[in-house]
Amino acid sequence: MLISVIGEVDMTNAGHLESYVARQMSPGEPVVLDLGLLTFMDSNGLRALENLHAALREGGTALHLAGVHGISARLLQVTGVWPLLNIHPSVAEAVHRVLGHDWAPPAQPA
């Protein structure tokens, strides 16, 4: 499952994001969250990601984050959460990992 998160995730909507993703989850199926268009995330958003990560692990699968950048990346790094999550530079790389394919970015033209 691929879900794109756009805008901000904060105290006003982090619970909605968490419950939406939880409702969409299928047993044993990984979830990719595309955070490329996420402009802000506070500690409530961080908690939602941690809760989803734990729920998916309990279900025998994983949460994958793609396109994490800016304030969101900094929040995950300074809190020590970054190395605990499956973070990918792009959606394509996350999807390839989820599908079990080895992924290498396309070669740059000479």
Secondary structure, DSSP 8 states (H G I E B T S, - for coil): -EEEEEEEESTTTHHHHHHHHHHH--TT--EEEEEEEEEEE-HHHHHHHHHHHHHHHHTT--EEEES--HHHHHHHHHTT-GGGSEEESSHHHHHHHHTT----------
